[in-house]
Amino acid sequence: MSNGMTNAELNAFLETLARLVESKAETVKDASEIIREAKTE
């Protein structure tokens, strides 16, 4: 049994992240900060 994400879950996460970046990021720096904030610890 795997504790990772399924391909469908990963695709959904990436799509959500892409939409967030498109709607909020005004610069490349903004985009990178949004993505880094989405990382798990």
N, C-alpha and C positions, 0 to 999 in steps of 0.2 A: 504494500500500500504506500502510495506516495503522499507526502505532505505538501508538495508543490502545487502550482496553479495548473489548471488544464489549459489547453490551447485557446479554448473559447473564453475562459476567464482572463487570460493574458491579453487576448485581442480586445476584449471589452475594456480592460484597464487602459490599454494603450490608446484606444479611441477616445475615452474620457479625458485622458491626459492631453491628447492632441487638441481636443475641443477647448479645454481650459487654456492652453497656450495660445490658441488662435484668438480667443475672446479677451485675454488679459494682457498678453505680452506685447509691449511696444518696441522692445529692443531684443537683441540676442541675449543680452545679460538678463533681462526679465525672464525670458524663456528658460534659460539655464537654471535660474533660481527657482522657478515653478517646478521644474523637473526634479531638482535636488530636494525640494521640500516634500515631494511625493515618495521619496525613498524611505524604506523601513529602516529601523535602527537595530 
